Amino acid sequence: MASTPIVYGIPNCTTVKKARTWLDGQERAYEFHDFKKAGVPESHLPQWIAQAGWEKLVNRQGTTWRKLPPEAQAAVTDAASASRLMMEQPSVIKRPVVEWPDGSVTVGFDEAAWTGKI
């Protein structure tokens, strides 16, 4: 288990920027994993889904989801289909996904929830 949080996301995502700025302001060291450069760590998806739920991980409000054909959207009905989509289209994942040193996983930026983690 890592001693610093690992923040997964895309550098130009507004929410990821906000989260990283907040962590920097708290002087909290973290590792950043760029989905665009390093991809989605497939071995981590089951843990993310178990803790956060596939429904929360798939960002249905985002541009990537909205650009998918209706049949592709309709095909996302369970953890397996959601995992396939997240591997094929990393930008559909709600960001940031954070793996905390205590083993927990959070999705999105929630300052109140994160305060208890640092």
Backbone torsions as a table, in degrees:
resi	resn	phi	psi	omega
1	MET	NA	134.2	-178.3
2	ALA	-69.5	149.8	178.0
3	SER	-89.9	-11.3	175.9
4	THR	-121.3	151.7	177.3
5	PRO	-65.5	151.2	173.3
6	ILE	-112.1	120.7	-178.9
7	VAL	-100.8	119.4	179.1
8	TYR	-103.9	133.5	178.7
9	GLY	173.5	-157.2	-179.0
10	ILE	-125.3	127.9	-172.4
11	PRO	-56.0	-33.9	-176.3
12	ASN	-89.4	2.9	176.8
13	CYS	-70.4	129.4	-177.5
14	THR	-58.2	-43.1	-178.2
15	THR	-68.6	-38.1	177.2
16	VAL	-64.6	-42.3	177.9
17	LYS	-59.9	-44.8	-179.9
18	LYS	-61.5	-43.9	-179.3
19	ALA	-64.8	-44.4	-179.5
20	ARG	-66.6	-39.4	177.1
21	THR	-62.0	-41.9	179.6
22	TRP	-63.9	-46.3	178.5
23	LEU	-60.6	-42.8	177.5
24	ASP	-60.4	-41.3	179.4
25	GLY	-65.0	-27.9	177.3
26	GLN	-86.6	-0.4	-176.2
27	GLU	55.3	42.0	-179.2
28	ARG	-103.0	118.6	177.3
29	ALA	-68.2	145.8	177.4
30	TYR	-155.7	161.8	174.7
31	GLU	-106.0	140.1	178.2
32	PHE	-110.3	128.6	177.6
33	HIS	-112.9	113.2	-176.5
34	ASP	-87.0	113.3	178.8
35	PHE	-57.3	-36.0	-176.5
36	LYS	-67.7	-38.8	-176.8
37	LYS	-91.0	-40.5	-172.5
38	ALA	-107.9	-4.9	179.5
39	GLY	75.5	-178.8	178.2
40	VAL	-91.1	127.4	179.2
41	PRO	-73.4	98.1	-173.6
42	GLU	-53.7	-35.6	-178.6
43	SER	-67.5	-17.0	-179.3
44	HIS	-90.7	-21.0	-176.6
45	LEU	-54.7	-44.3	-180.0
46	PRO	-58.1	-39.1	178.5
47	GLN	-67.2	-42.8	179.3
48	TRP	-60.9	-45.2	-178.7
49	ILE	-66.2	-41.0	179.8
50	ALA	-62.6	-39.1	-176.4
51	GLN	-87.4	-38.8	-173.6
52	ALA	-106.2	-25.1	-176.0
53	GLY	91.5	137.5	-178.7
54	TRP	-64.4	-30.4	-178.9
55	GLU	-63.4	-36.0	179.9
56	LYS	-76.6	-32.0	-178.8
57	LEU	-71.9	-32.7	-179.7
58	VAL	-83.8	113.4	-177.2
59	ASN	-83.9	95.1	-177.6
60	ARG	-78.2	-5.7	177.0
61	GLN	-95.5	-10.9	-174.2
62	GLY	-79.2	163.4	-179.7
63	THR	-60.8	-41.7	-177.9
64	THR	-59.6	-45.6	178.8
65	TRP	-62.9	-45.6	-176.8
66	ARG	-63.8	-28.1	-179.7
67	LYS	-81.4	-12.9	179.4
68	LEU	-69.0	144.8	175.1
69	PRO	-63.1	149.7	-178.4
70	PRO	-53.1	-36.3	-179.9
71	GLU	-68.2	-32.5	176.9
72	ALA	-69.7	-40.3	176.9
73	GLN	-63.4	-45.1	-178.1
74	ALA	-65.0	-24.1	-178.4
75	ALA	-75.9	-13.2	-179.9
76	VAL	-87.4	96.6	-173.7
77	THR	-125.2	-9.0	-177.8
78	ASP	-158.0	-178.9	-176.5
79	ALA	-61.6	-39.4	-177.9
80	ALA	-65.6	-46.9	-179.8
81	SER	-68.7	-35.9	177.2
82	ALA	-65.2	-41.5	178.8
83	SER	-60.9	-43.7	179.1
84	ARG	-59.8	-46.3	180.0
85	LEU	-62.9	-43.0	-179.0
86	MET	-64.4	-33.9	177.5
87	MET	-71.1	-38.8	-178.8
88	GLU	-76.4	-35.1	-174.6
89	GLN	-131.1	76.5	-177.1
90	PRO	-54.3	-27.3	-178.2
91	SER	-68.5	-11.6	179.1
92	VAL	-80.3	-10.5	-179.5
93	ILE	-77.5	130.8	175.7
94	LYS	-64.7	136.0	-173.6
95	ARG	-122.4	158.4	-10.9
96	PRO	-80.0	155.3	166.8
97	VAL	-98.2	129.5	-178.6
98	VAL	-123.4	128.4	170.9
99	GLU	-98.6	116.5	-176.6
100	TRP	-91.2	156.3	-179.6
101	PRO	-57.0	-25.2	179.9
102	ASP	-80.8	1.3	178.3
103	GLY	94.9	-6.6	-179.5
104	SER	-81.6	162.1	-180.0
105	VAL	-128.8	133.2	173.9
106	THR	-121.9	155.3	179.4
107	VAL	-126.3	128.4	-177.2
108	GLY	87.4	174.1	179.8
109	PHE	-107.4	120.5	178.5
110	ASP	-133.8	98.7	-174.9
111	GLU	-54.3	-43.3	-178.6
112	ALA	-62.0	-45.0	179.6
113	ALA	-67.8	-37.9	-177.9
114	TRP	-70.5	-32.0	-179.2
115	THR	-56.4	-37.7	178.8
116	GLY	-72.9	-11.3	-177.2
117	LYS	-92.2	-22.2	-172.2
118	ILE	-95.7	NA	NA
